[in-house]
Amino acid sequence: MRVIRASLDGPRPGPGPEAEGALAVLSDLIWAHARAAHGLEHVRARPSDAGVDLYLFFRAASEAAALDQARALLSGARAPLRAHGYATPPQAPAPGPRTKDQGTQ
């Protein structure tokens, strides 16, 4: 299983039941747009300084495959997320090969 964090720019939910509801709506939006091919196993939404961080857990053979799956899923959910005031991250270039000096995360 691979974990991808996607940072959404938008309103930061404050503490309390309203925040829990807002985070649940974002998770539900992701699940509503997930297809079997995305390999999504679990979603966790947490407030961040810029809005909300989504932790997306994927069934994937590699980190690169999980990134591709996350991009595809977020691309399909972009319009509904925007309707709730959140912007998905711009598409970043695929990570290049790592050298020994770069290490792993």
C-alpha positions in Angstrom: 0.0 0.0 0.0 1.2 3.5 -0.9 0.3 6.8 0.7 0.1 10.0 -1.3 -0.6 13.4 0.4 -2.5 15.9 -1.7 -2.7 19.4 -0.3 -5.9 21.3 -1.3 -5.8 25.1 -1.2 -9.0 26.5 0.3 -10.8 27.2 3.5 -9.2 25.7 6.6 -11.8 24.0 8.7 -11.8 25.2 12.3 -12.2 23.0 15.3 -15.5 21.5 16.2 -18.3 19.5 14.6 -18.5 21.8 11.5 -14.9 21.0 10.7 -15.5 17.3 11.0 -18.5 17.6 8.6 -16.4 19.6 6.1 -13.6 17.0 6.2 -16.1 14.2 5.8 -17.6 15.9 2.7 -14.2 16.1 1.1 -13.5 12.4 1.8 -17.0 11.5 0.4 -16.2 13.6 -2.7 -13.1 11.6 -3.3 -14.8 8.3 -2.7 -17.6 9.3 -5.1 -15.1 9.8 -7.9 -12.9 6.7 -7.2 -13.1 3.9 -9.6 -11.7 0.4 -9.1 -8.8 1.2 -11.4 -7.7 4.0 -9.0 -6.9 1.4 -6.4 -8.0 3.6 -3.5 -8.1 1.9 -0.2 -8.5 4.6 2.4 -8.9 8.5 2.6 -8.0 10.7 5.5 -8.6 14.4 5.5 -6.8 16.8 7.9 -6.8 20.6 8.2 -3.5 22.2 7.1 -2.2 25.8 7.0 -3.3 26.3 3.4 -6.6 24.4 3.6 -6.8 20.6 3.8 -4.4 17.7 3.3 -5.8 14.5 1.9 -3.9 11.3 2.7 -4.8 8.9 -0.1 -3.9 5.2 0.5 -3.5 3.3 -2.8 -3.1 -0.3 -3.8 -0.2 0.2 -6.2 3.0 -1.6 -7.3 5.2 1.5 -7.0 5.3 5.1 -5.8 5.2 6.2 -9.4 2.0 4.2 -10.0 0.4 5.6 -6.9 1.2 9.1 -8.0 -0.4 8.4 -11.4 -3.5 6.9 -9.7 -3.7 10.0 -7.4 -3.4 12.4 -10.4 -6.2 10.5 -12.2 -8.5 10.5 -9.2 -8.0 14.2 -8.3 -8.4 15.2 -11.9 -11.9 13.5 -11.9 -12.8 15.2 -8.6 -11.5 18.7 -9.5 -14.8 20.3 -10.4 -16.7 19.1 -7.3 -13.8 20.0 -5.0 -13.7 23.5 -6.6 -17.5 23.8 -6.0 -16.7 23.4 -2.3 -13.9 26.1 -2.4 -10.9 23.8 -2.8 -8.2 23.8 -5.5 -6.3 20.7 -6.3 -2.5 21.0 -6.6 -1.1 21.8 -10.1 0.1 18.8 -11.9 3.7 18.3 -10.9 6.1 16.6 -13.2 6.7 12.9 -12.5 9.6 12.4 -10.1 12.8 11.4 -11.8 15.1 8.5 -10.8 16.7 8.9 -7.4 20.4 8.9 -6.9 22.1 7.3 -3.9 22.7 10.8 -2.4 19.0 11.7 -2.5 17.9 8.8 -0.3 14.3 7.9 0.2 11.4 9.3 2.2 
